[in-house]
Amino acid sequence: MGQMLVPNDGVRGIDVTTEKGTVKYDADKSGRITVDNPAHARSLKANGFTMAAGVSGFAAPGYPCEGCGFNSLFKVYKCWKCGTENDYRN
């Protein structure tokens, strides 16, 4: 199913009652709970938990500044961080 985020900083876990007993889910240090059962995920959503984003970032080639090394996604000829004039016409 995926990872879910706790509703606030005070919540560190939840117990889900099933027909076979109780399943305990504890959050890790970042406040995420891994849930593989869709029924349990529905129960957590009903209690205020939300789904964590599936993508944490992306890899793009970018255009690194020759002066400071900042990697921009756009061809910025004058770096907005250090002011270096970059030439990407090679």
N, CA, C and O atoms as a CHARMM CRD file, in Angstrom:
* protein
*
  360
    1    1 MET  N      0.83200  -1.17900   0.00000 PROA 1      0.00000
    2    1 MET  CA     0.00000   0.00000   0.00000 PROA 1      0.00000
    3    1 MET  C      0.87600   1.24300   0.00000 PROA 1      0.00000
    4    1 MET  O      0.69200   2.12200  -0.84100 PROA 1      0.00000
    5    2 GLY  N      1.82400   1.33400   0.92400 PROA 2      0.00000
    6    2 GLY  CA     2.70900   2.48100   0.93400 PROA 2      0.00000
    7    2 GLY  C      2.95000   3.02500   2.32500 PROA 2      0.00000
    8    2 GLY  O      2.72400   2.35300   3.33200 PROA 2      0.00000
    9    3 GLN  N      3.41200   4.25600   2.35100 PROA 3      0.00000
   10    3 GLN  CA     3.70700   4.91200   3.62000 PROA 3      0.00000
   11    3 GLN  C      2.67400   5.98700   3.90100 PROA 3      0.00000
   12    3 GLN  O      2.17300   6.64500   2.98800 PROA 3      0.00000
   13    4 MET  N      2.36600   6.15300   5.16900 PROA 4      0.00000
   14    4 MET  CA     1.41000   7.16100   5.59600 PROA 4      0.00000
   15    4 MET  C      2.06700   8.05900   6.62300 PROA 4      0.00000
   16    4 MET  O      2.96700   7.63800   7.35000 PROA 4      0.00000
   17    5 LEU  N      1.60800   9.30400   6.67800 PROA 5      0.00000
   18    5 LEU  CA     2.14400  10.29300   7.60900 PROA 5      0.00000
   19    5 LEU  C      1.21600  10.43600   8.79800 PROA 5      0.00000
   20    5 LEU  O     -0.00600  10.40200   8.65000 PROA 5      0.00000
   21    6 VAL  N      1.80200  10.59800   9.98400 PROA 6      0.00000
   22    6 VAL  CA     0.99900  10.79500  11.19400 PROA 6      0.00000
   23    6 VAL  C      0.31300  12.15900  11.12500 PROA 6      0.00000
   24    6 VAL  O      0.84900  13.07800  10.50600 PROA 6      0.00000
   25    7 PRO  N     -0.87100  12.31300  11.75000 PROA 7      0.00000
   26    7 PRO  CA    -1.60200  13.57500  11.64500 PROA 7      0.00000
   27    7 PRO  C     -0.93400  14.76200  12.33200 PROA 7      0.00000
   28    7 PRO  O     -1.10300  15.89200  11.87400 PROA 7      0.00000
   29    8 ASN  N     -0.18500  14.55300  13.40600 PROA 8      0.00000
   30    8 ASN  CA     0.52900  15.64900  14.06900 PROA 8      0.00000
   31    8 ASN  C      1.70200  15.07700  14.84800 PROA 8      0.00000
   32    8 ASN  O      1.87400  13.86000  14.91700 PROA 8      0.00000
   33    9 ASP  N      2.50400  15.95000  15.43100 PROA 9      0.00000
   34    9 ASP  CA     3.72600  15.51700  16.11700 PROA 9      0.00000
   35    9 ASP  C      3.46900  14.69700  17.37400 PROA 9      0.00000
   36    9 ASP  O      4.35000  13.95400  17.80700 PROA 9      0.00000
   37   10 GLY  N      2.29800  14.80900  17.96500 PROA 10     0.00000
   38   10 GLY  CA     2.00900  14.07200  19.19300 PROA 10     0.00000
   39   10 GLY  C      1.67100  12.61300  18.97900 PROA 10     0.00000
   40   10 GLY  O      1.73600  11.82100  19.91900 PROA 10     0.00000
   41   11 VAL  N      1.31200  12.24100  17.76200 PROA 11     0.00000
   42   11 VAL  CA     0.92400  10.85800  17.46000 PROA 11     0.00000
   43   11 VAL  C      2.15200  10.08300  17.02200 PROA 11     0.00000
   44   11 VAL  O      2.86400  10.51300  16.11400 PROA 11     0.00000
   45   12 ARG  N      2.41100   8.95100  17.65100 PROA 12     0.00000
   46   12 ARG  CA     3.56800   8.12500  17.29400 PROA 12     0.00000
   47   12 ARG  C      3.17000   6.74700  16.76700 PROA 12     0.00000
   48   12 ARG  O      4.03400   5.97500  16.35200 PROA 12     0.00000
   49   13 GLY  N      1.87300   6.43000  16.77900 PROA 13     0.00000
   50   13 GLY  CA     1.43900   5.13300  16.28300 PROA 13     0.00000
   51   13 GLY  C     -0.06300   4.97200  16.45000 PROA 13     0.00000
   52   13 GLY  O     -0.74900   5.85600  16.96200 PROA 13     0.00000
   53   14 ILE  N     -0.55900   3.81600  16.00200 PROA 14     0.00000
   54   14 ILE  CA    -1.99300   3.53700  16.08900 PROA 14     0.00000
   55   14 ILE  C     -2.19100   2.02200  16.14700 PROA 14     0.00000
   56   14 ILE  O     -1.40100   1.26000  15.59200 PROA 14     0.00000
   57   15 ASP  N     -3.24700   1.60400  16.82200 PROA 15     0.00000
   58   15 ASP  CA    -3.63400   0.19800  16.86200 PROA 15     0.00000
   59   15 ASP  C     -4.86600   0.02300  15.98400 PROA 15     0.00000
   60   15 ASP  O     -5.86100   0.72900  16.15400 PROA 15     0.00000
   61   16 VAL  N     -4.79900  -0.91100  15.05100 PROA 16     0.00000
   62   16 VAL  CA    -5.92400  -1.20600  14.16100 PROA 16     0.00000
   63   16 VAL  C     -6.54200  -2.51300  14.60800 PROA 16     0.00000
   64   16 VAL  O     -5.85700  -3.53400  14.66900 PROA 16     0.00000
   65   17 THR  N     -7.83700  -2.49500  14.92500 PROA 17     0.00000
   66   17 THR  CA    -8.54100  -3.69500  15.36300 PROA 17     0.00000
   67   17 THR  C     -9.04900  -4.45600  14.14000 PROA 17     0.00000
   68   17 THR  O     -9.71900  -3.89200  13.27500 PROA 17     0.00000
   69   18 THR  N     -8.72000  -5.74000  14.08500 PROA 18     0.00000
   70   18 THR  CA    -9.16200  -6.59800  12.98700 PROA 18     0.00000
   71   18 THR  C     -9.94800  -7.77200  13.56100 PROA 18     0.00000
   72   18 THR  O    -10.07900  -7.91400  14.77600 PROA 18     0.00000
   73   19 GLU  N    -10.47000  -8.61100  12.66400 PROA 19     0.00000
   74   19 GLU  CA   -11.20700  -9.78600  13.12600 PROA 19     0.00000
   75   19 GLU  C    -10.29900 -10.80400  13.81500 PROA 19     0.00000
   76   19 GLU  O    -10.78000 -11.65300  14.56600 PROA 19     0.00000
   77   20 LYS  N     -9.00100 -10.72800  13.56700 PROA 20     0.00000
   78   20 LYS  CA    -8.04800 -11.65900  14.16300 PROA 20     0.00000
   79   20 LYS  C     -7.31900 -11.08600  15.37000 PROA 20     0.00000
   80   20 LYS  O     -6.50400 -11.77100  15.98800 PROA 20     0.00000
   81   21 GLY  N     -7.60600  -9.84000  15.70600 PROA 21     0.00000
   82   21 GLY  CA    -6.91500  -9.23100  16.84000 PROA 21     0.00000
   83   21 GLY  C     -6.58500  -7.77600  16.56000 PROA 21     0.00000
   84   21 GLY  O     -7.32500  -7.08200  15.86400 PROA 21     0.00000
   85   22 THR  N     -5.47800  -7.32500  17.10400 PROA 22     0.00000
   86   22 THR  CA    -5.05600  -5.93400  16.95500 PROA 22     0.00000
   87   22 THR  C     -3.68200  -5.88200  16.30400 PROA 22     0.00000
   88   22 THR  O     -2.77300  -6.62500  16.67500 PROA 22     0.00000
   89   23 VAL  N     -3.54700  -4.99200  15.32900 PROA 23     0.00000
   90   23 VAL  CA    -2.26900  -4.77800  14.66100 PROA 23     0.00000
   91   23 VAL  C     -1.77300  -3.39600  15.08500 PROA 23     0.00000
   92   23 VAL  O     -2.49700  -2.40700  14.98000 PROA 23     0.00000
   93   24 LYS  N     -0.53500  -3.34300  15.56300 PROA 24     0.00000
   94   24 LYS  CA     0.04000  -2.09000  16.04500 PROA 24     0.00000
   95   24 LYS  C      0.97100  -1.52600  14.97500 PROA 24     0.00000
   96   24 LYS  O      1.85500  -2.22300  14.47700 PROA 24     0.00000
   97   25 TYR  N      0.76500  -0.26600  14.63200 PROA 25     0.00000
   98   25 TYR  CA     1.62900   0.44100  13.69000 PROA 25     0.00000
   99   25 TYR  C      2.30600   1.58300  14.43100 PROA 25     0.00000
  100   25 TYR  O      1.63600   2.43800  15.01000 PROA 25     0.00000
  101   26 ASP  N      3.63900   1.59500  14.41400 PROA 26     0.00000
  102   26 ASP  CA     4.41700   2.65600  15.04700 PROA 26     0.00000
  103   26 ASP  C      5.13200   3.46800  13.97400 PROA 26     0.00000
  104   26 ASP  O      5.63900   2.91900  12.99500 PROA 26     0.00000
  105   27 ALA  N      5.16500   4.77800  14.17000 PROA 27     0.00000
  106   27 ALA  CA     5.83500   5.66300  13.22000 PROA 27     0.00000
  107   27 ALA  C      7.35000   5.60900  13.42600 PROA 27     0.00000
  108   27 ALA  O      7.83400   5.38500  14.53500 PROA 27     0.00000
  109   28 ASP  N      8.08300   5.81900  12.33200 PROA 28     0.00000
  110   28 ASP  CA     9.53500   5.91500  12.45100 PROA 28     0.00000
  111   28 ASP  C      9.90400   7.34300  12.88000 PROA 28     0.00000
  112   28 ASP  O      9.02200   8.13900  13.20400 PROA 28     0.00000
  113   29 LYS  N     11.18600   7.66300  12.88100 PROA 29     0.00000
  114   29 LYS  CA    11.63800   8.97800  13.34900 PROA 29     0.00000
  115   29 LYS  C     11.11400  10.12300  12.49200 PROA 29     0.00000
  116   29 LYS  O     10.97200  11.24600  12.97800 PROA 29     0.00000
  117   30 SER  N     10.82100   9.84600  11.21000 PROA 30     0.00000
  118   30 SER  CA    10.33100  10.90100  10.32600 PROA 30     0.00000
  119   30 SER  C      8.81100  11.02400  10.33800 PROA 30     0.00000
  120   30 SER  O      8.25400  11.84300   9.60600 PROA 30     0.00000
  121   31 GLY  N      8.12900  10.22200  11.16200 PROA 31     0.00000
  122   31 GLY  CA     6.67900  10.29900  11.26600 PROA 31     0.00000
  123   31 GLY  C      5.93900   9.52500  10.20100 PROA 31     0.00000
  124   31 GLY  O      4.79900   9.85600   9.87500 PROA 31     0.00000
  125   32 ARG  N      6.56800   8.49700   9.65000 PROA 32     0.00000
  126   32 ARG  CA     5.95000   7.67700   8.60800 PROA 32     0.00000
  127   32 ARG  C      5.63800   6.28100   9.13100 PROA 32     0.00000
  128   32 ARG  O      6.38000   5.71600   9.93400 PROA 32     0.00000
  129   33 ILE  N      4.53400   5.74900   8.66000 PROA 33     0.00000
  130   33 ILE  CA     4.11700   4.38900   8.99000 PROA 33     0.00000
  131   33 ILE  C      3.97600   3.62200   7.68700 PROA 33     0.00000
  132   33 ILE  O      3.31000   4.09600   6.76700 PROA 33     0.00000
  133   34 THR  N      4.59300   2.44200   7.58800 PROA 34     0.00000
  134   34 THR  CA     4.46300   1.60700   6.39800 PROA 34     0.00000
  135   34 THR  C      3.28900   0.66100   6.58800 PROA 34     0.00000
  136   34 THR  O      3.24300  -0.10600   7.55000 PROA 34     0.00000
  137   35 VAL  N      2.33100   0.72400   5.64800 PROA 35     0.00000
  138   35 VAL  CA     1.11300  -0.08600   5.71500 PROA 35     0.00000
  139   35 VAL  C      0.99500  -0.86500   4.40900 PROA 35     0.00000
  140   35 VAL  O      1.04800  -0.28300   3.32600 PROA 35     0.00000
  141   36 ASP  N      0.83400  -2.20100   4.51700 PROA 36     0.00000
  142   36 ASP  CA     0.69600  -3.03300   3.33300 PROA 36     0.00000
  143   36 ASP  C     -0.73100  -3.52600   3.11700 PROA 36     0.00000
  144   36 ASP  O     -1.05400  -4.01700   2.03500 PROA 36     0.00000
  145   37 ASN  N     -1.57700  -3.40600   4.11100 PROA 37     0.00000
  146   37 ASN  CA    -2.95200  -3.88400   4.02900 PROA 37     0.00000
  147   37 ASN  C     -3.87900  -2.71900   3.68100 PROA 37     0.00000
  148   37 ASN  O     -3.93500  -1.74600   4.43200 PROA 37     0.00000
  149   38 PRO  N     -4.61800  -2.79100   2.54500 PROA 38     0.00000
  150   38 PRO  CA    -5.50100  -1.69300   2.15200 PROA 38     0.00000
  151   38 PRO  C     -6.59700  -1.38600   3.17800 PROA 38     0.00000
  152   38 PRO  O     -6.97000  -0.22500   3.34500 PROA 38     0.00000
  153   39 ALA  N     -7.10900  -2.39400   3.85800 PROA 39     0.00000
  154   39 ALA  CA    -8.13600  -2.16800   4.87500 PROA 39     0.00000
  155   39 ALA  C     -7.55600  -1.37700   6.05200 PROA 39     0.00000
  156   39 ALA  O     -8.22100  -0.50100   6.60600 PROA 39     0.00000
  157   40 HSD  N     -6.32700  -1.69000   6.42500 PROA 40     0.00000
  158   40 HSD  CA    -5.67200  -0.95500   7.50800 PROA 40     0.00000
  159   40 HSD  C     -5.39400   0.48700   7.07600 PROA 40     0.00000
  160   40 HSD  O     -5.52200   1.41400   7.87500 PROA 40     0.00000
  161   41 ALA  N     -5.01200   0.67200   5.80500 PROA 41     0.00000
  162   41 ALA  CA    -4.76200   2.01700   5.29100 PROA 41     0.00000
  163   41 ALA  C     -6.04300   2.84500   5.33400 PROA 41     0.00000
  164   41 ALA  O     -5.99700   4.02500   5.68100 PROA 41     0.00000
  165   42 ARG  N     -7.17600   2.25400   4.99000 PROA 42     0.00000
  166   42 ARG  CA    -8.45300   2.97000   5.07400 PROA 42     0.00000
  167   42 ARG  C     -8.75300   3.37900   6.51400 PROA 42     0.00000
  168   42 ARG  O     -9.24800   4.47900   6.76300 PROA 42     0.00000
  169   43 SER  N     -8.45300   2.49400   7.45200 PROA 43     0.00000
  170   43 SER  CA    -8.67400   2.79200   8.86200 PROA 43     0.00000
  171   43 SER  C     -7.77700   3.95000   9.31900 PROA 43     0.00000
  172   43 SER  O     -8.22300   4.82700  10.06000 PROA 43     0.00000
  173   44 LEU  N     -6.53200   3.95100   8.88400 PROA 44     0.00000
  174   44 LEU  CA    -5.62400   5.03700   9.24300 PROA 44     0.00000
  175   44 LEU  C     -6.08000   6.35500   8.63000 PROA 44     0.00000
  176   44 LEU  O     -6.01700   7.39400   9.28700 PROA 44     0.00000
  177   45 LYS  N     -6.54200   6.32700   7.37000 PROA 45     0.00000
  178   45 LYS  CA    -7.04900   7.54000   6.73300 PROA 45     0.00000
  179   45 LYS  C     -8.25200   8.09200   7.49600 PROA 45     0.00000
  180   45 LYS  O     -8.39300   9.30400   7.65300 PROA 45     0.00000
  181   46 ALA  N     -9.11700   7.19200   7.96700 PROA 46     0.00000
  182   46 ALA  CA   -10.29200   7.62000   8.74000 PROA 46     0.00000
  183   46 ALA  C     -9.89200   8.27700  10.05800 PROA 46     0.00000
  184   46 ALA  O    -10.66600   9.04800  10.62600 PROA 46     0.00000
  185   47 ASN  N     -8.68700   7.97700  10.54900 PROA 47     0.00000
  186   47 ASN  CA    -8.19900   8.54600  11.80600 PROA 47     0.00000
  187   47 ASN  C     -7.26600   9.73800  11.59400 PROA 47     0.00000
  188   47 ASN  O     -6.58100  10.16500  12.52300 PROA 47     0.00000
  189   48 GLY  N     -7.23900  10.27500  10.37200 PROA 48     0.00000
  190   48 GLY  CA    -6.46700  11.48600  10.11800 PROA 48     0.00000
  191   48 GLY  C     -5.09700  11.30800   9.50400 PROA 48     0.00000
  192   48 GLY  O     -4.41400  12.29900   9.24400 PROA 48     0.00000
  193   49 PHE  N     -4.66800  10.07400   9.26300 PROA 49     0.00000
  194   49 PHE  CA    -3.38200   9.84200   8.61600 PROA 49     0.00000
  195   49 PHE  C     -3.50900  10.14200   7.12100 PROA 49     0.00000
  196   49 PHE  O     -4.58500   9.97800   6.54700 PROA 49     0.00000
  197   50 THR  N     -2.42900  10.57600   6.49500 PROA 50     0.00000
  198   50 THR  CA    -2.44000  10.87800   5.06300 PROA 50     0.00000
  199   50 THR  C     -1.36800  10.07600   4.35500 PROA 50     0.00000
  200   50 THR  O     -0.39000   9.64600   4.96700 PROA 50     0.00000
  201   51 MET  N     -1.56000   9.87900   3.05300 PROA 51     0.00000
  202   51 MET  CA    -0.57600   9.15000   2.25300 PROA 51     0.00000
  203   51 MET  C      0.65600  10.02300   2.04200 PROA 51     0.00000
  204   51 MET  O      0.54800  11.22100   1.78100 PROA 51     0.00000
  205   52 ALA  N      1.82300   9.40700   2.15900 PROA 52     0.00000
  206   52 ALA  CA     3.07700  10.11300   1.89700 PROA 52     0.00000
  207   52 ALA  C      3.27600  10.20000   0.39100 PROA 52     0.00000
  208   52 ALA  O      2.80000   9.34000  -0.34900 PROA 52     0.00000
  209   53 ALA  N      3.97000  11.22300  -0.06300 PROA 53     0.00000
  210   53 ALA  CA     4.23600  11.39200  -1.49000 PROA 53     0.00000
  211   53 ALA  C      5.09600  10.24400  -1.99200 PROA 53     0.00000
  212   53 ALA  O      6.00100   9.78000  -1.29800 PROA 53     0.00000
  213   54 GLY  N      4.80800   9.79700  -3.19000 PROA 54     0.00000
  214   54 GLY  CA     5.55100   8.68300  -3.77000 PROA 54     0.00000
  215   54 GLY  C      6.90000   9.08100  -4.32800 PROA 54     0.00000
  216   54 GLY  O      7.78400   8.23800  -4.47600 PROA 54     0.00000
  217   55 VAL  N      7.06800  10.35200  -4.63800 PROA 55     0.00000
  218   55 VAL  CA     8.30900  10.82800  -5.23600 PROA 55     0.00000
  219   55 VAL  C      8.89800  11.89700  -4.33100 PROA 55     0.00000
  220   55 VAL  O      8.22300  12.86500  -3.98100 PROA 55     0.00000
  221   56 SER  N     10.15400  11.72100  -3.95600 PROA 56     0.00000
  222   56 SER  CA    10.78200  12.70200  -3.09300 PROA 56     0.00000
  223   56 SER  C     11.59800  13.72500  -3.86400 PROA 56     0.00000
  224   56 SER  O     12.04200  14.71900  -3.29100 PROA 56     0.00000
  225   57 GLY  N     11.79700  13.50200  -5.11700 PROA 57     0.00000
  226   57 GLY  CA    12.59100  14.40400  -5.94200 PROA 57     0.00000
  227   57 GLY  C     12.75600  13.81400  -7.31700 PROA 57     0.00000
  228   57 GLY  O     12.18600  12.76500  -7.61800 PROA 57     0.00000
  229   58 PHE  N     13.50900  14.45800  -8.13900 PROA 58     0.00000
  230   58 PHE  CA    13.73300  13.93600  -9.47200 PROA 58     0.00000
  231   58 PHE  C     15.14800  14.27500  -9.90200 PROA 58     0.00000
  232   58 PHE  O     15.77200  15.20400  -9.38900 PROA 58     0.00000
  233   59 ALA  N     15.63000  13.50800 -10.84500 PROA 59     0.00000
  234   59 ALA  CA    16.98000  13.73200 -11.34400 PROA 59     0.00000
  235   59 ALA  C     16.87700  14.41800 -12.70300 PROA 59     0.00000
  236   59 ALA  O     16.23000  13.90100 -13.61400 PROA 59     0.00000
  237   60 ALA  N     17.49500  15.54700 -12.83700 PROA 60     0.00000
  238   60 ALA  CA    17.52000  16.26900 -14.09600 PROA 60     0.00000
  239   60 ALA  C     18.96100  16.67800 -14.37600 PROA 60     0.00000
  240   60 ALA  O     19.70800  16.99100 -13.44900 PROA 60     0.00000
  241   61 PRO  N     19.35500  16.67800 -15.63800 PROA 61     0.00000
  242   61 PRO  CA    20.74800  17.00900 -15.94400 PROA 61     0.00000
  243   61 PRO  C     21.12600  18.42000 -15.50700 PROA 61     0.00000
  244   61 PRO  O     22.17900  18.61600 -14.90100 PROA 61     0.00000
  245   62 GLY  N     20.28400  19.40200 -15.80600 PROA 62     0.00000
  246   62 GLY  CA    20.52200  20.76400 -15.35400 PROA 62     0.00000
  247   62 GLY  C     21.70700  21.44200 -16.01400 PROA 62     0.00000
  248   62 GLY  O     22.35200  20.88700 -16.90400 PROA 62     0.00000
  249   63 TYR  N     21.97700  22.64400 -15.56000 PROA 63     0.00000
  250   63 TYR  CA    23.04400  23.48200 -16.08000 PROA 63     0.00000
  251   63 TYR  C     23.82900  24.03400 -14.90100 PROA 63     0.00000
  252   63 TYR  O     23.42000  25.03500 -14.31300 PROA 63     0.00000
  253   64 PRO  N     24.95300  23.40600 -14.53400 PROA 64     0.00000
  254   64 PRO  CA    25.70200  23.85900 -13.35700 PROA 64     0.00000
  255   64 PRO  C     26.42800  25.18200 -13.61900 PROA 64     0.00000
  256   64 PRO  O     26.95200  25.42000 -14.70700 PROA 64     0.00000
  257   65 CYS  N     26.44100  26.01700 -12.61000 PROA 65     0.00000
  258   65 CYS  CA    27.15700  27.29100 -12.67600 PROA 65     0.00000
  259   65 CYS  C     28.65800  27.01100 -12.60600 PROA 65     0.00000
  260   65 CYS  O     29.11100  26.18300 -11.81600 PROA 65     0.00000
  261   66 GLU  N     29.41600  27.70900 -13.44000 PROA 66     0.00000
  262   66 GLU  CA    30.87600  27.52800 -13.44400 PROA 66     0.00000
  263   66 GLU  C     31.52900  28.16100 -12.22200 PROA 66     0.00000
  264   66 GLU  O     32.64800  27.79900 -11.85800 PROA 66     0.00000
  265   67 GLY  N     30.83500  29.10800 -11.58500 PROA 67     0.00000
  266   67 GLY  CA    31.41000  29.80300 -10.43500 PROA 67     0.00000
  267   67 GLY  C     31.15900  29.09300  -9.11400 PROA 67     0.00000
  268   67 GLY  O     32.09500  28.80500  -8.36700 PROA 67     0.00000
  269   68 CYS  N     29.87000  28.80800  -8.82500 PROA 68     0.00000
  270   68 CYS  CA    29.54700  28.23800  -7.50900 PROA 68     0.00000
  271   68 CYS  C     29.07300  26.78700  -7.58400 PROA 68     0.00000
  272   68 CYS  O     28.96600  26.12300  -6.55300 PROA 68     0.00000
  273   69 GLY  N     28.78500  26.28500  -8.79300 PROA 69     0.00000
  274   69 GLY  CA    28.36800  24.89900  -8.93400 PROA 69     0.00000
  275   69 GLY  C     26.87700  24.67100  -8.77000 PROA 69     0.00000
  276   69 GLY  O     26.41700  23.53300  -8.85800 PROA 69     0.00000
  277   70 PHE  N     26.10100  25.74300  -8.53100 PROA 70     0.00000
  278   70 PHE  CA    24.65300  25.59200  -8.38600 PROA 70     0.00000
  279   70 PHE  C     24.08400  25.00200  -9.66800 PROA 70     0.00000
  280   70 PHE  O     24.39100  25.47700 -10.76100 PROA 70     0.00000
  281   71 ASN  N     23.24900  23.96000  -9.53900 PROA 71     0.00000
  282   71 ASN  CA    22.69900  23.26300 -10.69200 PROA 71     0.00000
  283   71 ASN  C     21.28800  23.76800 -10.96300 PROA 71     0.00000
  284   71 ASN  O     20.35700  23.44200 -10.22700 PROA 71     0.00000
  285   72 SER  N     21.13000  24.56000 -12.01600 PROA 72     0.00000
  286   72 SER  CA    19.83200  25.12600 -12.38500 PROA 72     0.00000
  287   72 SER  C     19.16000  24.23700 -13.41200 PROA 72     0.00000
  288   72 SER  O     19.83600  23.61100 -14.22800 PROA 72     0.00000
  289   73 LEU  N     17.82700  24.17200 -13.38000 PROA 73     0.00000
  290   73 LEU  CA    17.07700  23.42500 -14.39100 PROA 73     0.00000
  291   73 LEU  C     16.94400  24.22800 -15.68000 PROA 73     0.00000
  292   73 LEU  O     16.57200  23.68000 -16.71800 PROA 73     0.00000
  293   74 PHE  N     17.24300  25.51300 -15.62100 PROA 74     0.00000
  294   74 PHE  CA    17.10500  26.39600 -16.77200 PROA 74     0.00000
  295   74 PHE  C     18.46700  26.94700 -17.16300 PROA 74     0.00000
  296   74 PHE  O     19.37700  27.00800 -16.33700 PROA 74     0.00000
  297   75 LYS  N     18.60800  27.35100 -18.42700 PROA 75     0.00000
  298   75 LYS  CA    19.85700  27.95600 -18.88500 PROA 75     0.00000
  299   75 LYS  C     19.91800  29.39100 -18.37700 PROA 75     0.00000
  300   75 LYS  O     19.49200  30.32300 -19.06000 PROA 75     0.00000
  301   76 VAL  N     20.43900  29.55200 -17.20200 PROA 76     0.00000
  302   76 VAL  CA    20.57900  30.88000 -16.60600 PROA 76     0.00000
  303   76 VAL  C     21.97900  31.37000 -16.94100 PROA 76     0.00000
  304   76 VAL  O     22.96600  30.82100 -16.45100 PROA 76     0.00000
  305   77 TYR  N     22.06800  32.39600 -17.77000 PROA 77     0.00000
  306   77 TYR  CA    23.37700  32.86700 -18.20300 PROA 77     0.00000
  307   77 TYR  C     24.10300  33.62900 -17.09400 PROA 77     0.00000
  308   77 TYR  O     25.33000  33.58000 -17.00500 PROA 77     0.00000
  309   78 LYS  N     23.34400  34.33600 -16.24600 PROA 78     0.00000
  310   78 LYS  CA    23.95700  34.99300 -15.08800 PROA 78     0.00000
  311   78 LYS  C     23.39200  34.30000 -13.85000 PROA 78     0.00000
  312   78 LYS  O     22.19500  34.38700 -13.57600 PROA 78     0.00000
  313   79 CYS  N     24.25800  33.61200 -13.10300 PROA 79     0.00000
  314   79 CYS  CA    23.83600  32.86200 -11.92300 PROA 79     0.00000
  315   79 CYS  C     23.22000  33.81000 -10.90800 PROA 79     0.00000
  316   79 CYS  O     23.81500  34.83000 -10.55900 PROA 79     0.00000
  317   80 TRP  N     22.03400  33.47400 -10.43900 PROA 80     0.00000
  318   80 TRP  CA    21.35300  34.33300  -9.47000 PROA 80     0.00000
  319   80 TRP  C     21.91000  34.16600  -8.06300 PROA 80     0.00000
  320   80 TRP  O     21.59600  34.95900  -7.17500 PROA 80     0.00000
  321   81 LYS  N     22.74600  33.12800  -7.84700 PROA 81     0.00000
  322   81 LYS  CA    23.32800  32.94400  -6.51400 PROA 81     0.00000
  323   81 LYS  C     24.66000  33.67700  -6.35200 PROA 81     0.00000
  324   81 LYS  O     24.90300  34.31900  -5.33000 PROA 81     0.00000
  325   82 CYS  N     25.52700  33.57300  -7.38000 PROA 82     0.00000
  326   82 CYS  CA    26.86100  34.16700  -7.22400 PROA 82     0.00000
  327   82 CYS  C     27.16400  35.26100  -8.24300 PROA 82     0.00000
  328   82 CYS  O     28.14700  35.98600  -8.09300 PROA 82     0.00000
  329   83 GLY  N     26.32400  35.39000  -9.28800 PROA 83     0.00000
  330   83 GLY  CA    26.52500  36.44600 -10.28000 PROA 83     0.00000
  331   83 GLY  C     27.49000  36.09700 -11.40300 PROA 83     0.00000
  332   83 GLY  O     27.79000  36.95700 -12.23000 PROA 83     0.00000
  333   84 THR  N     27.98500  34.86600 -11.46000 PROA 84     0.00000
  334   84 THR  CA    28.91300  34.44900 -12.50900 PROA 84     0.00000
  335   84 THR  C     28.20200  34.40100 -13.86100 PROA 84     0.00000
  336   84 THR  O     27.07700  33.91100 -13.95900 PROA 84     0.00000
  337   85 GLU  N     28.86500  34.91200 -14.90400 PROA 85     0.00000
  338   85 GLU  CA    28.32800  34.82600 -16.26400 PROA 85     0.00000
  339   85 GLU  C     28.69600  33.45600 -16.82800 PROA 85     0.00000
  340   85 GLU  O     29.87600  33.11500 -16.90700 PROA 85     0.00000
  341   86 ASN  N     27.68600  32.66500 -17.22100 PROA 86     0.00000
  342   86 ASN  CA    27.89400  31.31200 -17.74000 PROA 86     0.00000
  343   86 ASN  C     27.58500  31.29600 -19.23400 PROA 86     0.00000
  344   86 ASN  O     26.67500  31.99200 -19.68600 PROA 86     0.00000
  345   87 ASP  N     28.33800  30.50400 -20.00900 PROA 87     0.00000
  346   87 ASP  CA    28.10900  30.39400 -21.44100 PROA 87     0.00000
  347   87 ASP  C     27.82300  28.93300 -21.77100 PROA 87     0.00000
  348   87 ASP  O     28.72000  28.09200 -21.70700 PROA 87     0.00000
  349   88 TYR  N     26.56700  28.62900 -22.12400 PROA 88     0.00000
  350   88 TYR  CA    26.16200  27.25400 -22.41600 PROA 88     0.00000
  351   88 TYR  C     26.01400  26.99900 -23.91500 PROA 88     0.00000
  352   88 TYR  O     25.32500  26.05600 -24.30300 PROA 88     0.00000
  353   89 ARG  N     26.63400  27.80300 -24.75600 PROA 89     0.00000
  354   89 ARG  CA    26.47900  27.65900 -26.20300 PROA 89     0.00000
  355   89 ARG  C     27.41100  26.62400 -26.80500 PROA 89     0.00000
  356   89 ARG  O     27.42700  26.48100 -28.02800 PROA 89     0.00000
  357   90 ASN  N     28.17800  25.90400 -26.02500 PROA 90     0.00000
  358   90 ASN  CA    29.17300  24.94700 -26.53900 PROA 90     0.00000
  359   90 ASN  C     28.49500  23.84000 -27.28500 PROA 90     0.00000
  360   90 ASN  O     29.16200  22.93800 -27.79100 PROA 90     0.00000
